[in-house]
């Protein structure tokens, strides 16, 4: 199979060029933090003009996420290579779990010593306790009609599997 670097580079080049021009204003003591896949590749490509230190912050298992972002296999292979290169060149890569870190090591050939795991700062026990609390406004809203209600907070991405949530509610 071919690897579609032309589409991948066309997608990232303009922003990388603009970033490279902007970096000059910050000085040699600056360290850039790129968040998520697109920014990670962009900051790495901006290095073609002048080297500068950067750290990447990724939030998912990339081997599962990238195929949903880039469903065409040849483009996905190019983006995998670009992300892998960006991670390998970074000062460090921050991830929210050991599973995400293992995915980067196993599927993107990133050295373990480059990776730092910082778990999401969520107190699950507190959330469980609060889930049992009665809030007057919510209770009134629930009593206001007999119709089924659902409140969901989250980004509308395929990996969040909203279809499964809706199936669970209506089956």
DADA-V228820 format. One record per residue. PSI is psi in degrees with one decimal (999 if undefined). Layout:
PSI ; PSI
//
This chain:
144.8 ; 161.3 ; 126.1 ; 75.2 ; -26.3 ; -50.1 ; -41.9 ; -47.2 ; -38.7 ; -35.6 ; -40.4 ; -25.1 ; -45.3 ; -45.4 ; -39.6 ; -41.4 ; -46.8 ; -40.1 ; -43.5 ; -38.4 ; -38.3 ; -33.4 ; -34.2 ; -27.9 ; -18.1 ; -21.4 ; 168.5 ; -20.2 ; -0.7 ; 143.8 ; 129.4 ; 142.4 ; 118.3 ; 132.0 ; 123.9 ; 177.3 ; -51.3 ; -49.1 ; -33.6 ; -46.4 ; -41.2 ; -46.6 ; -36.1 ; -43.9 ; -31.6 ; -19.3 ; -15.2 ; -27.2 ; -51.1 ; 133.6 ; 140.6 ; 152.8 ; 143.5 ; 154.8 ; 142.7 ; 144.3 ; 109.1 ; 152.0 ; 17.4 ; 173.1 ; 103.6 ; -33.3 ; -23.1 ; -32.2 ; -45.6 ; -40.0 ; -24.9 ; -31.5 ; -40.3 ; 83.1 ; -22.2 ; 120.5 ; -43.1 ; -37.6 ; -40.7 ; -39.4 ; -40.6 ; -44.5 ; -36.5 ; -46.1 ; -44.1 ; -45.5 ; -41.7 ; -45.3 ; -41.8 ; -42.2 ; -42.5 ; -30.9 ; -16.1 ; 156.7 ; -33.7 ; 162.5 ; 125.5 ; 131.5 ; 156.1 ; -5.2 ; 161.2 ; -33.5 ; -44.7 ; -40.0 ; -45.7 ; -38.1 ; -42.7 ; -38.9 ; -48.0 ; -37.6 ; -13.6 ; 4.1 ; 36.1 ; 137.0 ; 137.5 ; -37.2 ; -17.5 ; -16.4 ; 136.3 ; 128.0 ; 123.5 ; 107.5 ; 151.7 ; 136.2 ; 67.8 ; 129.7 ; 93.4 ; -37.5 ; -41.8 ; -41.1 ; -42.5 ; -45.1 ; -45.7 ; -26.6 ; -19.7 ; -6.6 ; 142.8 ; 129.9 ; 122.3 ; -44.6 ; -39.4 ; -43.0 ; -41.1 ; -40.3 ; -41.9 ; -40.8 ; -19.4 ; -21.8 ; 156.0 ; -2.7 ; 153.1 ; 139.1 ; 143.9 ; 138.4 ; 126.6 ; 133.6 ; 120.6 ; 159.1 ; 151.0 ; 68.7 ; 150.0 ; -36.4 ; -16.3 ; -13.3 ; 55.0 ; -32.3 ; -43.8 ; -40.1 ; -47.2 ; -39.0 ; -43.0 ; -33.2 ; -31.4 ; 4.5 ; 999
//
